[in-house]
């Protein structure tokens, strides 16, 4: 991953009909993230990955749901590789090492519930 750009939420997104794909753009050679919800009990974050970009192996203390909004990704969980495409989702278990790679550029929604 070359660099990770975090977009600021400049407007209130509540009580609006939203197109999730339109809330985040691709940036050449980068991973971009945008928080949609950030609460004590959980977060919803959008990500866009340019082709060839990814997140190195790491673990989180909570289950995390990944839903692909567009494109294709390889997600490795505890050493097992999964290929996802638009409209598919996977749940990454708490404490399981996982990594993400863009086989094609892709956008995803990450939902993490802290409980």
Secondary structure, DSSP 8 states (H G I E B T S, - for coil): --EEEEE---S--TTS---GGGG----TTEEEEEEEEEETTEEEEEEEE-TT-EEEEE--SS-EEEEEEEEEEEEEETTEEEEEETT-EEEE-TT--EEEEEEEEEEEEEEEE--
